[in-house]
């Protein structure tokens, strides 16, 4: 937040300095650009501050930064878990295959450990470590393809090789 505040202050200050030292036209263009970037940054910040995650006995609900509300009833969660990346921050994920909805919750979430233990108690929970360039979507596709192949083989009367 401190960095965002500094950027919001520094952009117009740079525009004013250009207005003073580089001329009126260049200064006005720089101020207009700084004002637009400040607007975008503040809108981004406001939207992220208005997002939330809430759990109850029956579901997990997420208000996304774009305003969408995603609801994951515990009994409809296909897979959930904790994911670490080679270059990146750890996050929680929840996937509902029936509606093809995936939400990721970054470690910066205010009560990350409590949320993690709640999800772990109520869902099929996995821990993944992603390789370089691999996404959680890639891993889930791979994992669910294997599971659905095993299920289909069992339904057709075949036995799993396990």
C-alpha positions, -999 to 999 in steps of 0.1 A, spaced: 0 0 0 29 23 7 44 17 -27 10 24 -43 7 56 -24 42 67 -34 34 59 -71 2 79 -70 21 109 -56 52 105 -78 33 105 -111 17 140 -108 50 153 -93 69 141 -123 43 158 -146 47 190 -127 85 189 -129 82 183 -167 57 212 -169 82 235 -152 115 223 -168 105 209 -202 78 232 -214 41 237 -214 31 211 -240 52 183 -227 42 191 -191 5 191 -199 8 157 -218 28 143 -188 2 156 -163 -27 141 -183 -9 108 -185 -1 108 -148 -38 116 -140 -50 87 -161 -25 63 -146 -34 75 -111 -71 69 -119 -64 33 -131 -42 25 -101 -68 39 -76 -96 20 -93 -76 -12 -92 -68 -7 -55 -104 1 -46 -117 -30 -65 -92 -52 -47 -100 -37 -13 -137 -44 -19 -131 -81 -26 -136 -107 2 -138 -144 10 -164 -157 35 -170 -192 47 -200 -208 63 -211 -243 73 -224 -249 37 -203 -229 14 -174 -206 5 -183 -173 -11 -159 -149 -29 -165 -113 -40 -141 -109 -69 -124 -76 -77 -146 -72 -108 -177 -75 -86 -187 -110 -95 -199 -132 -66 -186 -168 -68 -202 -194 -45 -187 -228 -39 -210 -251 -19 -187 -275 0 -203 -306 -14 -198 -294 -50 -161 -286 -47 -142 -310 -70 -107 -302 -56 -91 -275 -35 -57 -270 -20 -25 -251 -14 -2 -243 -43 34 -231 -44 52 -218 -74 89 -217 -83 87 -179 -89 57 -166 -72 36 -164 -41 18 -194 -26 -20 -194 -29 -51 -214 -21 -73 -227 -49 -109 -240 -51 -123 -256 -82 -159 -266 -90 -159 -288 -121 -197 -288 -125 -197 -250 -133 -160 -249 -144 -152 -222 -118 -117 -217 -103 -108 -192 -77 -73 -185 -63 -67 -168 -30 -32 -153 -25 -12 -156 7 -17 -119 13 -53 -127 23 -58 -114 59 -66 -148 76 -48 -172 52 -40 -199 77 -76 -201 92 -90 -202 57 -66 -229 47 -75 -251 76 -112 -246 69 -108 -255 33 -87 -285 43 -114 -298 66 -143 -295 42 -129 -304 7 -107 -329 -11 -75 -310 -3 -42 -313 -23 -9 -296 -21 9 -288 -54 42 -274 -63 41 -260 -98 71 -262 -121 84 -233 -141 58 -221 -166 31 -245 -153 -2 -231 -141 -27 -244 -117 -51 -248 -146 -26 -271 -164 -22 -292 -132 -60 -295 -127 -66 -305 -163 -39 -332 -160 -52 -344 -126 -89 -344 -136 -83 -361 -170 -66 -390 -151 -94 -392 -126 -121 -391 -153 -103 -418 -173 -101 -440 -143 -138 -435 -135 -148 -442 -171 -127 -474 -171 -144 -486 -139 -179 -478 -153 -172 -499 -184 -165 -529 -162 -127 -527 -164 -106 -528 -132 -81 -502 -124 -45 -514 -126 -39 -504 -90 
